[in-house]
Amino acid sequence: MTDAPLVLLVEDDAAIRGAFTLLLRECGYRVDSAATGGEALSLAAAVRPDVVVLDLGLPDANGVDVARALCAGPRPMPIVALTGRAFDDDRDAALQAGCSLYLVKPVATRDLLGAIETLSKS
C-alpha cells in the first residue's frame, strides 16, 4: 500500500480527526495527522504529503497563514481547506493563500473524498 497517496489531515478536533483518519484509511489512503498549525508545518516538511486537508480554525495559527506557508515551500502541495465559515471573503482568502479547494463543514463524505482523489492525481 506504499503507492497509496499520503494525506496530511490537519484538524484540531480529536473526534473529527479520528473519524476522518478512519474514513481515509478505509478508502485506501495513507494518513498522517496534526492538531495544530505548527505540527502541520513540521510534519509536511518531514513527510511531503500528496494532499493536505487543512482545517482553517486552528488553536495556534490562522489556517490561511498555514496554507500560505505550505505553498511557499520548495514543493507546494495541494490543499483542501475545511471550515465552518461559508463566507465569500474567507473562501477568497483561502484560495489566494494557495488552497486548491474550499469545503464548508459539515462536509459531505463524497465531496471530501472527491476533492482528495482529484488533487492526489494532479
Secondary structure, 3 states (H helix, E strand, C coil): CCCCCEEEEECCCHHHHHHHHHHHHHCCCEEEEECCHHHHHHHHHHHCCCEEEEECECCCCEHHHHHHHHHHCCCCCCEEEEECCCCHHHHHHHHHCCCCEEEECCCCHHHHHHHHHHHHCC
